[in-house]
Amino acid sequence: MKGIDLCNIKMMTENEIAKVVFECGLKIHRALGPGLLESAYEECLCYELLKNRIDFERQKPLPLIYEAINLDIGYRVDIII
């Protein structure tokens, strides 16, 4: 199996990435419909992103800072693209 030739990969614009992500989400919604747990949709979206070679990170901590309070993990982001 050949490795990915990074010199030939086209850099996508934000709009191009957004279009692919939207189309992936729409495909999943049409196939599964509403009502499943969020984790099921997240897993399917990550699968579709991998198929489309879109870089992403899952379940990343996001700090929360309020006055003198600093929480290292104030939130958890589902997916960062």
C-alpha positions as CSV (number, residue, x, y, z in Angstrom):
1,M,0.0,0.0,0.0
2,K,1.4,3.4,-1.0
3,G,1.7,6.3,1.5
4,I,-0.1,9.6,1.0
5,D,1.9,12.0,-1.2
6,L,1.6,15.2,0.8
7,C,2.8,17.2,-2.1
8,N,-0.2,16.3,-4.2
9,I,-2.9,16.9,-1.5
10,K,-5.0,20.0,-2.3
11,M,-5.4,22.3,0.6
12,M,-9.1,22.9,1.2
13,T,-10.6,26.2,2.0
14,E,-12.9,26.6,5.1
15,N,-15.9,26.7,2.8
16,E,-14.9,23.5,1.1
17,I,-14.3,21.8,4.4
18,A,-17.7,23.1,5.7
19,K,-19.4,21.7,2.6
20,V,-18.0,18.2,3.1
21,V,-18.8,18.2,6.8
22,F,-22.4,19.4,6.1
23,E,-22.9,16.7,3.4
24,C,-21.5,14.0,5.8
25,G,-24.0,15.1,8.5
26,L,-26.9,15.2,6.1
27,K,-26.0,11.7,4.8
28,I,-25.9,10.3,8.4
29,H,-29.2,12.1,9.2
30,R,-30.9,10.7,6.1
31,A,-29.6,7.1,6.9
32,L,-30.3,7.1,10.6
33,G,-32.9,9.7,11.2
34,P,-33.4,11.5,14.6
35,G,-33.6,10.0,18.1
36,L,-30.3,8.2,18.6
37,L,-27.8,9.0,21.3
38,E,-25.3,11.7,20.4
39,S,-22.4,9.2,20.7
40,A,-23.9,7.2,17.8
41,Y,-24.0,10.3,15.5
42,E,-20.5,11.3,16.6
43,E,-19.1,7.9,15.8
44,C,-20.7,7.9,12.3
45,L,-19.5,11.5,11.6
46,C,-16.0,10.6,12.5
47,Y,-16.2,7.6,10.2
48,E,-17.4,9.8,7.4
49,L,-14.7,12.4,8.1
50,L,-12.0,9.7,7.9
51,K,-13.4,8.5,4.6
52,N,-13.2,12.1,3.3
53,R,-9.7,12.6,4.7
54,I,-10.8,15.5,6.9
55,D,-8.5,16.0,9.9
56,F,-10.3,16.2,13.3
57,E,-9.9,15.6,17.0
58,R,-12.4,14.1,19.3
59,Q,-13.4,14.9,22.9
60,K,-10.9,17.6,23.5
61,P,-10.9,19.5,26.8
62,L,-11.6,23.2,26.7
63,P,-10.6,25.3,29.7
64,L,-12.9,27.7,31.5
65,I,-11.6,30.8,33.1
66,Y,-13.8,33.1,35.1
67,E,-12.3,35.7,37.4
68,A,-10.1,33.7,39.8
69,I,-11.5,30.3,38.8
70,N,-9.4,28.4,36.3
71,L,-10.9,25.0,35.3
72,D,-8.6,23.0,33.1
73,I,-11.5,21.1,31.7
74,G,-14.5,23.4,31.9
75,Y,-16.0,21.9,28.8
76,R,-15.4,19.0,26.4
77,V,-15.6,19.6,22.7
78,D,-17.1,16.7,20.8
79,I,-15.2,17.2,17.5
80,I,-12.7,19.8,16.3
81,I,-12.2,20.0,12.6
